[in-house]
């Protein structure tokens, strides 16, 4: 029996969209990493490296989640192998938990850079701290996504923030 075309391309299109989102996330992480390296004093540049490491962990968790989600969407291909199908389905429902460590490191490093060294506007630092807390308390609350959107918007609207000499506090 032939399945409709949309049921065959839907999961693949979802994975491609997810991978596109990961590419955009990595552009954001790389850009903010460079910006933090320039804005932090030498003694605190490790925060920019921690931010980059968190971003890489985050992206890896998203790729894992997308791969397992695609595998779960192809559950009919497992045929008689019910145990494997159930295992892939169970893993796919828990796979978003793989992003928790990356988001925690990413938001904690950004909050520390902002609140401790004023490398970002104070409001973004407080928002990063809130996103960090929500990530640890309930990872299904996407405060991190709102923080990424807010940070991107602020840095696009106020590019003068990114041209500060190293160690000079960002304007409020």
Steps between C-alpha positions, in 0.01 A plus 500: 500500500635841400518767764422864415800708397468733801533216749825399329664844475362655821751351745793568268391858450473539876855373543627739232326792669647393833850480352448845347417624848820342633701683231338830602571420866867440419521831314358671810736314734808572286412868467433548871814299587712740295322796651550374857870431437541862401286642781641300792830577674778245457437344841139420408532384139440145616132598524489546122651152457244357743228675298630340179522156663141535624387598153669193349341272761165664433530451124611138549196434719271649237654284226460190719139593567430552129662168405306303759179683411548403138566140602181498707302640206613205290367251755303315232832404337593285800244237401487217750781637718272651763769530767724718285205713393401556862858582599542758223164653587590521871838654419343753267258621766785552748755633252428866564651444843835480321495876447485579875878499567577713195233758575609510866864573414408745222261709712712483817810624315302781334346601835841501672657703217217748514443536872858453613687688229227698323592345168131512401226737611383421852147412387634225273706366789197483728299337220782245447492422871122448485542276193767303689266450797207395279727260313599323820153507656290411197683451171174502307462876565686654203631809683834440327335553162357832613840600640670418167236704317538794740880492485501483121254788479696721741829436323342570161326819611795628705816393316697764694492263799728262313763765426601567862864455600575187703394532861291814453146454635212476254240778518180419685 
